[in-house]
Amino acid sequence: MARPTVAEIRLSALRHNVQAIRALLPQGVGLLGIVKANAYGHGALSVARVFESDGLRMLGVATVEEGVALREGGIRLPVVVLGGVDPPQTAEAHAHGLSAVLFDLGQIGGLARAAEVDGRPFPVHVKVDTGMGRLGLLPREAMEAAGRIASTPALRLEGWMTHLSSADGSAVEDREYTAAQLTSFRGMLPAVRKAFGGGVAVHALNSAGILRFREEPFDLVRPGISLYGCSPLPPGDASPDLRPVMRVVTKVVSLKELPAGHAVSYNRRYHCDGARRIAVVPIGYADGYRRALTGRARMSVAGHPVPVAGTVCMDHTMIDVTGVPGVEIGTVVEVMGEASMGAEEMARVCGTIPYEVLVQVGQRIPRVAVD
């Protein structure tokens, strides 16, 4: 019998978020939905199926393995490997119809050789480093890559892209830096269009870029965290109506009455201030429910907020359900969601970002799709 801890993936919320993002953009701008890292922890295949049925234009993954899994699950949309294709994986990537992000001139030969084997061009997206300082060709190298692709029949330029490093920042310097990145990127496009025509998908805006710099969205945008119901912007910044897609629930597996002064969990961080009713739920830091939530988090039982009592353990967490009516073994407990704490609030408590909270929801927690 499986542990009673599950992550509900609300597909209606996912579809709502797609429409909320589309509503911000001019008609005709496509969405390249990011489904890397198991769709930010939500289950890549079920999410990709929603995106395919809702008319997204492309999907983005980080690795060849992630792309192959989508193909084996029946996904037919163009899939872009954002982390690039390593030389030993070029044949596999090409055989599964994946597109490769090209961020190093040395990748050109290997991708071309893989494509020459069966005579189909390898679709590539040239990534320009306009200031991120991570993956990408500097502008001069990117134009060199364009020239080499144009003279290599085994390659097809499918996309031209960059990545914004500071679009989520609120400081004037962040906005100026992002604007400079976009200006640099925009300046390269006339030459690219002249060399390759209108068949190249130009894309730059991530979730934060969509919210703050959507005046020029190019051909595609690349939403990630916003699709899953979290804003990349600081609290208080205006965001569209996004709905959390993931809700984590579990059930009470132990319930006991403890006297005043009784310690709970490791290191005796919590002592009962009077007689308390303590429930145990089967989720802990091995499941991504962070130890940093100790003494700072709450869950929800039948709509009642209940505090975490004592140190979060590897597999279990204790909650104080004193005064909550009807609690018994098997009672449902919301761990993460609208009635307890969302990923954004958990992230603030833990000093991190909601991306990290979501992707670290453990793989031993089943994902269950619901409407």
N, C-alpha and C positions, 0 to 999 in steps of 0.2 A: 504493500500500500504506500502511495506517495505521501510525502509530507504535505500538510494542508496549506502550504504557503505558495501562492501563485501571483503572477503579474498579469493582470487583465489589460489587454491592449484594445482600446476602444476605437474601432475602425470609423465610427461616425465622427469622432473628434478629429481623427486624422484627415478625413475628407473635408471637414469644416475648415481645418487649418490650410489645406491646399487652396480652398476657395478664398479664404481671407487674404492669403498672399497674392493670389491672382488679382484680387480686387484692387490692389495697390499699384498694379502695373498696366502699361498700355496694352491694348489688345494686340495679340500676335507675338508677344514676348513669351518664350517657352520656359519651362521649368526643368532644370536638371536636379532631380531629387537625390540628396545624399543618403545612402543606405549603408555606408561603411560602418565598421564596428557593430555588426549585427543590427543595423538601423538604429544606432545609438542605444543599443540594448533592447530594442522593441521586437526583434525578430525580423530579419531582413527579407525572408521570402514572403511572408504574409503582407508586410508593408509594401514590398515591390509590386505585388499583385494589385494592391489598391492603387498605387501610382500608375501602373500600366492601364488599369480600367478607367482611371480618371484623366487620362490623356497627357500625362507628363511626357516630355520629349526624350529625355535621357535619364540614366541613373549613374551615380558616382559611388565607386567602391575604393578601398585603399589598396587591396592586394588582388593578385590573380586568383588566389583561392576563393576569395569572396565572390568574384565575378563568375567563376566556374560553378559555384554552388547555385547562383541565380539561374544560370543556363540549365543546369541539371534539374532545377525546379520548374522549368518551362517558361522562364521570362525571356521575351523576345526583344524588348526595348534595347536600343544602344546602351552599352555599359562601358563607362570610362574608368580605367584603372588610374586613379589619381596619384597613387604612389609610384607609378611607373612599372615597367615590366623588366625584370632581371633577365640577363641573357639566357640562363637555362630554362626560362619559362616562356620564351617568345613563341615557340611552336605551339605550346598548349594554349596560350592566350589567343593566338591567331586562329587555331582550330575551333575555338569556342566563340569566335566572332567578337572578341573584346577590343576596345579601343585603348591605345596607350598614350598616357601623358609623356611627352618628350621634354626632358629638362636638362639633358646633357648631349653635346654633339656626338659623343661616342656611342650613343644609343642608336644612331641612324643606321649604321651598317647592319647591326644584328636584327633590327626590326625588318629591314629590307630583305635580308637573306631568308628570314622565316616566311615572308610573303611570297618570295620567288618560288618556293617549293610547290605551291598549288596554284600559283598564278593569280591570286586575289590580292589586291592592294591592302596594306595594313593601315587602318585609319589611325591617325595620330592627332593629338592636341598639343600644340607648342605652348609651353608655359613660360611666361616672361617674368623675370624677377624685377619688379618695379620698386622694390623696397622691403619685401618680406624677409629676404636674407635666408631663406630656407631652400626649397627646391625651385629651380627655374633658371633660365638662361638670361644673362644680362642683355639689354636691348640690342646691342651690336651683334651678339652671338645669336640672338633669336632671328634677326634678319638673315644671318648666314644660314641658319637652319632652314628658313623659308626657301632660300635659293637652292639649297641641296635637295629639299623635298620636291621642289618644282622640277628638278632634273632627274628624279628617281621614280620611275613608273611604279615601282613596288610599294610606294608610300602614297597615301592620300591625306591631305590636310583637311581634317574634319572640324578642328576647333583651334581657336587662338584665345589664350586665357592668361589671367594673372590672379593673384590672391592679395586681399587687403589685410594688412596686419593690425590696423588700429581703428577700423570703422566703428567699433563698439565703444571707443573712448569718448569721454565727455569734454575733455580739455580742448581749448582752442588749437593747441599744437597737434592733437590727434586729428581734428578735422582738416587742418591745413596739410598734414602729412598724407592723409587719404586723398585729398583733392589733388595733390602733386602726383601720387601714384596713378590716379585716373587720367591726369593730363598726359603723363608719359605714355601710358598705355594707348590712349586715344590717338596720340600722334603717330603711332606706327600703323594704324589701320588703313589709311589710304594706300600705302604701298602693298599691304597684304591683300586688300580688295582688288587692286589692279592686277596683281600676279595670279590670284586664284579665283576671282569672281565672287559672286554672292553666295556660294555654297558653303562657306566657312562659318561655323557657329562661333560668334565672339561672346565671351562671358567673363565676368569679373566679380559680380556682386554676390557676397555671401549673405547670411541672414541679416547681419547688422548693416551691410551695404544696402540691402533692399529697403530697410527701414529709414536709412539716413541719406542715401545718395541715389535714389531711384529715378532722379530726373533724366538720367541717361542709362537705361538698363541693358543696352546693347541687344544681342539676339536671345540670349539665355541668361537666367539667374540661377544661382546654386544654393537654394535654401537648405539648411540642415536643422539646427536646433529649433527653429521656429515651426517646422513641420510637426515637431513632436510636442508642441504646446508651451515652450519656454521662450521668453524674450532674451536675446543676447545683450540687451541694453541694461544699464543700471536701474535700480528701483526708482520709480517716479518719472522715468522717461516714457513718453507716449508710445504705445505699441498697439497693434491691431488686436482684435478679440481672438486670442488664441486659447485653445482648450487643451489641458493636459491629456495626453494619450495613454499614459501608463498609470495604473492604480495597483498598488501592491496590497494584498490582503492575506491574512492568515487566520488561525483559530487558536483559542486557548487550549493548552495541553495539560496544564497543571494549575490548581487553584488552592490557596491555603490562607488561613487566618494566622497572622503573626502578631505577637504581643508587642507592646511598647518597648523600644530600645533594641529590638531584634535587627541584626545586620542582614543585608541582602547583597549577594553577589561578591565578586572578587574585591579584595582590598578594603572591604567594609566601608565603602564610600557612602552608603546609604543606610541610615538607621530609622526604624519606624518611629514616627513622632506620635505615639499612641497606637492602639490596635489598628492594624491595617490589613486589607485584603489584597493579596499579591497574586497576580496571574503570570504564568509563563507562556510565552509564544515562541514557536520554532523558527526564529530568524535571528541571524547574528552577523558579525563582521565577515564571516566566510561567504555570506550571501550579499555583501555589499552594504549592509546596514552598519555604518561606521561606528567604531569605538568612540570616536569624537562626539557622538550624539549622547554619550553618557551624561545624565543629569541635565540635559539641555533640550531633549526632544519629547514629543508627545505622540501618541497614537489615538485612535478613536474607536470607541465601543458603543454601538447603537446611538451614534451621534454625540456621545459624551467624550470630551477630550480627557485623556488619562496620561499622566506623566510616566516616562521611563524611570524605573526604580533601580538604582544601582548600576554597576558597570555592564555595558553591553558585552556579551560573551561571543565566542566563535559561532555557536549554533543556536543560541537562545538569548532572549531578552525578557526581563521582568517589567511588568507595568503595575501601577497602583490603581486598582479598580474599586477602591473603597467608596461606597455610596452609590455605585452604578447598579441599577436594578437589573435582575435577570441574568447576571453573568454566571456561566457554568462551563464545564468542560465542553468544548466544541463551539462556543460562542465566537462569532466572526469578529475579527479585529482589523481595522484599516491601518496599515503601516505607513503608506504613502498615498496621498490623494487629497481631494478637496476638503474632506472633513478632518484630516489629521495635519500632515505637513506635506507640501508639494516639494518637488525637486529643487525649486529655486530657494525656498526657505531652508531646506536641509543644507544646501550649498552655502548659504550665508552663515549658518551655525557652524559648519565645518571649515569655513575659510577657504572654500574652493568655488567651482563653477558648476551649474547644473549639468553640463555635458558629462563631467566626471561622475556625478552622482548616478546618472542614468546608465552610462556604459558599464558601470561597476555593479549593477544589479546582477547577482551571480547566476551562472548558467545552470545551477541546480534548482533554480526557481523556474518552473514551467511558464511559458508565455501562452496565455489563453486568449484567443481573439473573441471579442464580444462587440455587439453593435452599440 
